[in-house]
Amino acid sequence: MEEIKEKEIRGPLDEAGPRFLVSSSPHIHDGKRVGDLIRLVIIALMPATLFSVYLFGLAALFTIVISVGSAVLFEAAWQKIMRKPVTVDNLSAALTGLLLALNLPATSPWWMIVIGNFFAIVITKQFYGGLGYNIFNPALVGRVVLLIAFPVHMTAKWVTNAAWGVGAVTTATPLGKVREALISTGRLDVHLTRQEVYDLLLGFRAGSLGEVSVVLLVLGGIFLVVKKVITWHIPVSFIASVWAMTGIFHFINPARYADPSFHVITGGLFLGAIFMATDYVTSPITPGGKLIFGVGCGVVTVVIRLFGAYPEGVSFAILLMNAFTPLIDRYVKPVVFGARKEKSKAAA
């Protein structure tokens, strides 16, 4: 009987083994490894990272080194304790540490950076089973935990013009200044000059390490799209929805709501839309699902910015939409191969 079964599944050109094997997907592999993709993301982040070191000086370099080092150490230590294979060589922990650093002010104390990485790596990632099992973006969880636990360090100690400690000035972010104006006067006065627009695009302003230079973040995003690491769906829908929604509010009441261009080029919108909302594990897998996800992120971001307690809402928006990712994937599915053909036959 066994010989008959074996002959049934073997063919003349397949003497080495069975011709038909039932196995789980993926059935076609393009040869790319997780480490290869993560390495490309790190490369795409390098222009903005190096510019942050130039702009904020040794404080930025210190923040990056502590963040990446503690993230890698936490992952290796946890895997050792749990007697699992140590996988820090795939660079996922290093990327989480780098992203968290780029979401922090240059003045962040070392102990706060370590706490943020503990929540990012151990609580958010390893408690759920490691890479591929976490439902929320680890770096964003670390940032939000620090924002809630240490609001003074995360919102009131922004530094600008601090290249290597020369001419450092502590100031509020552009979004923070708008919020302060609304609270104190009930109106805002945002009339950007051409030079101010250039400064906002290039990165000569207060903010987190990696969010300041829109131009360098866009170059990194284009690199990732060209290398087919990410698609355009989430970044474009995220940014476009912020622009459209803030444009509607500005049209209704320009004295209270800033114009959409201001909202797009300030804050952490480009860093979040390009490098964090596109995380493979926590974002939808279909093009339609990605568009829904991006629009949802944009809407929540605008609601928080305009009506919430924080001047920025990108991190909260992405984490909230992370929770909806399984639901989006469930209801936004590609058509099964052959389904349309069978449907047309039945109708005939």
N, C-alpha and C positions, 0 to 999 in steps of 0.2 A: 504493500500500500504506500509506504514512504517513497519507494522508487517511482511509482506512478505519479505521485504528487510532485516529485522533484522534476520529472520529465515534462510535466504539464507547464511548469513555470520557467523551465530552461529553454533556450533556443540555440540554433546552430552557431550563432555569433556571440553567444553569452555563456561559454563553457566555464568561465571563472566564477560564476555565481548566479543568483536569481535575477531574472530580467525585471520583475516587478516587485518593488519593496514598498511596504506601507510604513511611512514614517511621518513625523510631525514636520511642519514648515520651520525654516525656509527650505525649499527644495532646490533653489538656484542661489548660489553664493557668488558675490562679485569679488571676493578676495580681500575686502577691506576688513580690518579688525577694529575693535573698539578703541584701542590705543591710537590707531592711525587717525581716526576721526577726531578724537580729543586733541591730538597734537595739532591738527589743522585749526581747531578752535583757539587754542593757545596762541598759535602763530598769528591768527587774525586779531587777537587782543593785544599783541605786542606794540603796535603803534600807539594806541591809547595808553597802554601801561607805561611805556617809555616817556611819553609826553607828560604823564602825571608825575613821574620822577623829576623831569626837567622843571615842571611848574611848581611843585610843592617841595622839592628837595629831598634831603635825607629822611625827613619824617615819612614821606611816601614810600621810600625804599624800605624803611624799617617796618612799616605796616604790611607791605607785600611779603617781605621775608618771614615775618612772624606768622602771618596768616597761612601762607602756603606750607611752612614748616610744621605748624601745629596741626593743620588738616591731615597732612601725610602721616604725622606721628600718631594721631588719634586712630586713623584707619588701620595702620600697621599694628598698633597695640591691641585694638579690639579684636582683630582677626587672630592675633597670637593667643589672646586670652580665650577666645572661643574655639581655638584649635582649627581654624579655617586657613586655607591657602592665603598668603599675603599677596594682594593684588595691586599694590601701590604703583607697580610698573606700568599699569594701563593709564596712569596719569589722571584718572577721574578725581581722586582726592586733591591733587595739585590744582586742577581746574576749579574745583569748588572753593579752595582756599584763595585762589586768585580772584575769582568772581566776588567773593565776600569782601576781599580787600578793596576792590574797585567800587564797592558799594559803601565804603566807610570814609569818614573825614580823615584828613592827614594827621589830625591831632589825636587820633584814637589811642588810648593807653594799651599797653601790651596785654594786660590781663583781660581787658574787655574783648580784644581780638581772639584770645584763646577761648573764652567762654562762648563766643559766637560760633567758632569752629567746632566746639564740643556739641552744641545743639545741631549744627549742620551735618556733621559726620556721624556721630554716635546716635543721637536721638532720631534724626530725620531719615538717615540713610541706613545705618547698620541695624537699628532696631526693626526695620521693616524687611530685612533680609539682604541688604547690600545693593549694589548697582543693578538697576533694572527693576527693582521692587518698590522703591520709594514712590509715594503718590504726590509729594510736594517737592518743589525745587529746594535742595538742601541749602544753598547759599542764601536764598531769599528768606528761608525760615530763620537762619542765623541772623540775618539783618533785622528782621521784624522783632525777634526776641530782644535784640540789643536796643532797638528803637523804643520798645515798650518798657524795658527794664532800666535803661540809662538814657532817658530823653535829652538830658542836658548835653551829654557828650555827643549825641547823634544829631541834634538839631540846632545847637547854639554855639558851636565852636568851629565854624567854617573858616577856612583860611584861604586867602587869595594873594597873588603876587608874592609868593614865598619861595622863589627859586633859591634853593640852598641857603635858606634862612635870611636872605637879604630882602628888606622891605616888606616883611610879612604884615598883613592886615587882616584882622578878624572882622568878619562881616556876615550878614545874612545872605542866603541864596536869593536869586531873582524871584522865585516863587514865594520865598519867605517874606521878602520885602513887599510883595503885592498883598499877601495875607495881613501883614502888619498895617499897611495903609487902609485896608478895608475895615479892620477892627477899630482903628483910631479915628478915621474920618467917614467911613461908610462909602467912600469912593476910591478909585484908583487912578493913578496918573501914569500910564504906560505909553510913552511916545519914544520909541526907539530911534536913535540916530543911525546913520549908515555904519558908523564906527562901532556902535554898540551891537549891531547885528553881526558884524564881522567878529567881534570879540566873543559873542555867544556861540557862533558857529565854530570858531577855532579853539575855544576853550579857555580864554583868559577871563575867568570868573570864578566865584566861589562855588563849591559843590563837592560831591564825593570824588574820589580819585579818578575813577574811570568814566564818569558821566559827563565830564566837562567839554570834551572835544567832539562835537557832532560829526565833523568832517572825517576824523580818523575812525570813528565808529562805523560810519557809512562805508568807508573803504574796506574795513574788516568784514562787514556784511556782504559787500559785493564779492570779496574773495571767497567767502563761504558758499555763496550761491553758485559762483563759477565752478568751484570744486565739488558742487552737488552735495555738500554737507547739510545744508538747509535749503528750503524753498522760500519763495518770496511771499507766500500766502499770509503767514502770521505777521511778519514785520510790517508789510504794506497795509494790511487791514487794521492792525493795531494803530499805527500812526495816522492813517487816513481817518479812522473813526474819531480819534481825538481831535483832529483838525476840523472835521465836519461838525461835531457836537459843540465844541467851544465856539465855532463860527456862528452857530445858531444862537447861542446865549449872548455873544457879543453883538449880534445884529439886533436882538431884542433890547438889550440894555448895555451899551458900550461904556457907560460911566461906572458900571460895577464889574463887568466881565472883560478880561483882557482879550485882545484879538487872537485868532487861532495860531498865527505864526509864532507869537510869543510862547504859547503853551507847547508847541511842537519842539522848539529849539532850546527850551529850558528844562531843568529837571533830569530825571533818569530815563526818559522815554526811549531814546535810541538804544541805550545800553540794555534796558529790559526787553524791548521789542526784538532786538537782533540776537542777543546772546543768552537770554534767560527764558523768555517765553517760548523759544524754539527748542528747548530741551526735549530730546527724543522720548524720554521716559514719562514726562509729565504733560505732554501735549498730544492732541489728536493725531491720527495717522493718515487720514484721508484729506485731500485738498479742500473739500467742502467743510469738513470738521475744523480744519485749520483756520478757514475764513471766519467761521462762527466763533471760534476761540479768540481770534485776534480782535474781532469787533466787541466781544464781551469784555476783553481786557481794556479796550479803549473806553467803553462806556463807564465801567467801574472806576477807571482812573479819573475821568472827568468829574464824576459824581463826588468822589473823595476830594479832589482838588477844589471844587467850587463850593461844596456844602459840608465837607467833613472836618474833623479836628486837625488833620495834618495837611500841610501845604502840598505834599506829594502823595500820590496814590498808586504808583506803578507796582511796587512790591505787593501791596495788599491785593491789587487787581489780579495779578498773575497767580498768586496763591489761591485766590477764590476760584478762578477758572481752572486751576489744577484739579480742584475737587469735582468739577463738572466734566473733566476729560473722559472718564469711563462712560458717563451718560451720553456724551456727544458721540463717542465711538460706537456706542450701542445703536443709536438711531440714525447716524449718518454713515451708511455702509456703501461700498461699491457694489454694483450689480454683479451677481454671481455669473461666471462664465457660462453662456448658453441660456441664461434665464429669459432674455428678451426673445430669443428665437423660439423657445418652447411656448412662451406666452402668445406669440403671433400665430403659431400653429394651432393652439387651443382656440383662439378667436376665429380662425378660419373654419 
